[in-house]
Amino acid sequence: MIPQGANVAEVTTVEELETSETYKLDLASKRIIGRTDGLEAVKQAVFKILQTERYRYFCYSTNYGTELESLLGGSPSYVQSELKRSIQEALMQDERVSDVIDFQYEMKDEAIVVQFTVVTEFGSFGEEVSQNV
């Protein structure tokens, strides 16, 4: 026997966008100075990712950070290709980052300096990493 006359309410789901609001770091004074959101929050996240060596700190996921220390002592051509891979892989873990493009390399003394553009949902910005070889 099937019940008659019952009304089933239609359920609709609304996808909510997560905010990128986070604490704002003052790197000079090494203090938290408020909150930030949008492009500034992504810039801060990119800075933190690039400063963190992957697999070193248990408080971070194994997807967080770069693998730059393993490049010490490598040939410049190897370091150059691995820098690009490691940076792209690390930054693309952040869902706000849609691409990492325009890699440019320059040798300075015993280091390779790489400049690149980070493309996000809030806009694009340039970033730089230096790695000893």
C-alpha positions as CSV (number, residue, x, y, z in Angstrom):
1,M,0.0,0.0,0.0
2,I,1.4,3.4,-1.1
3,P,0.5,6.5,1.0
4,Q,-1.7,9.0,-0.9
5,G,-1.7,12.8,-0.7
6,A,1.7,13.3,0.9
7,N,3.6,16.3,-0.4
8,V,7.4,16.1,-0.6
9,A,9.1,19.4,-0.4
10,E,11.6,20.2,-3.1
11,V,15.1,20.8,-1.7
12,T,17.4,23.3,-3.4
13,T,21.0,23.7,-2.5
14,V,22.9,26.9,-2.9
15,E,26.7,26.7,-3.3
16,E,28.4,29.2,-0.9
17,L,31.7,30.7,-1.8
18,E,34.2,30.5,0.9
19,T,35.8,33.7,2.0
20,S,39.5,34.2,1.7
21,E,39.6,36.4,4.9
22,T,42.5,35.6,7.1
23,Y,44.8,37.3,9.6
24,K,47.2,40.0,8.2
25,L,50.9,39.6,8.9
26,D,53.3,42.5,9.3
27,L,56.5,40.8,8.2
28,A,58.7,43.6,9.5
29,S,57.4,43.5,13.0
30,K,56.5,39.7,12.9
31,R,53.1,40.5,14.3
32,I,49.5,39.9,13.3
33,I,48.0,43.4,12.7
34,G,44.4,42.7,11.7
35,R,42.6,40.9,9.0
36,T,42.9,40.8,5.2
37,D,40.9,39.5,2.3
38,G,40.9,39.2,-1.5
39,L,44.1,39.7,-3.5
40,E,46.2,40.7,-0.4
41,A,45.2,37.5,1.4
42,V,46.3,35.4,-1.7
43,K,49.6,37.3,-1.8
44,Q,50.2,36.5,1.8
45,A,49.3,32.8,1.2
46,V,51.7,32.7,-1.7
47,F,54.5,34.2,0.4
48,K,53.9,31.6,3.1
49,I,53.8,28.7,0.7
50,L,57.0,29.8,-1.0
51,Q,58.8,30.2,2.4
52,T,57.7,26.7,3.6
53,E,59.7,23.6,2.7
54,R,57.4,20.8,1.9
55,Y,57.3,17.7,4.2
56,R,59.3,19.5,6.9
57,Y,56.5,20.6,9.3
58,F,53.9,18.2,10.5
59,C,51.3,20.9,11.0
60,Y,51.0,21.3,7.2
61,S,49.6,19.0,4.7
62,T,52.1,17.1,2.5
63,N,50.7,19.2,-0.4
64,Y,51.8,22.5,1.3
65,G,55.1,24.2,0.5
66,T,57.9,23.9,-2.1
67,E,60.7,21.4,-2.5
68,L,63.5,24.0,-3.1
69,E,66.1,22.8,-0.7
70,S,66.5,19.5,-2.6
71,L,67.8,21.6,-5.5
72,L,71.0,22.7,-3.8
73,G,74.0,21.6,-5.7
74,G,72.1,20.8,-8.9
75,S,73.1,22.0,-12.3
76,P,71.6,25.3,-13.3
77,S,69.5,23.8,-16.1
78,Y,68.1,21.1,-13.7
79,V,67.4,23.7,-11.0
80,Q,65.6,25.9,-13.5
81,S,63.2,23.2,-14.7
82,E,62.6,22.0,-11.1
83,L,62.0,25.5,-9.8
84,K,59.2,25.9,-12.3
85,R,57.6,22.6,-11.5
86,S,57.9,23.0,-7.7
87,I,56.5,26.5,-7.7
88,Q,53.6,25.7,-10.0
89,E,52.7,22.5,-8.0
90,A,52.9,24.3,-4.7
91,L,50.8,27.3,-5.6
92,M,48.2,25.5,-7.6
93,Q,47.2,23.7,-4.4
94,D,45.5,27.0,-3.3
95,E,42.0,27.0,-5.0
96,R,42.2,30.8,-5.4
97,V,45.2,30.4,-7.8
98,S,44.2,29.6,-11.3
99,D,47.6,29.7,-13.0
100,V,51.3,30.5,-12.6
101,I,52.8,31.9,-15.8
102,D,55.5,34.0,-17.4
103,F,58.6,32.4,-15.8
104,Q,61.8,34.3,-16.3
105,Y,65.2,33.2,-15.0
106,E,68.4,35.1,-14.3
107,M,71.7,33.9,-12.8
108,K,73.0,36.2,-10.0
109,D,76.3,35.0,-8.5
110,E,75.6,31.5,-7.1
111,A,71.8,31.7,-7.4
112,I,69.0,31.5,-10.0
113,V,66.4,34.2,-9.6
114,V,63.0,33.3,-11.1
115,Q,60.3,35.8,-11.6
116,F,56.7,34.7,-12.4
117,T,53.1,35.9,-12.5
118,V,50.5,34.4,-10.2
119,V,47.0,34.5,-11.7
120,T,44.1,34.4,-9.1
121,E,40.4,34.9,-9.1
122,F,41.1,38.4,-7.6
123,G,43.7,39.5,-10.1
124,S,47.3,38.8,-11.0
125,F,50.6,39.8,-9.3
126,G,54.3,39.2,-9.8
127,E,56.4,37.2,-7.4
128,E,60.1,36.3,-7.2
129,V,62.1,33.4,-5.8
130,S,65.9,33.0,-5.5
131,Q,67.5,29.6,-5.2
132,N,71.2,28.9,-4.6
133,V,72.8,26.3,-7.0
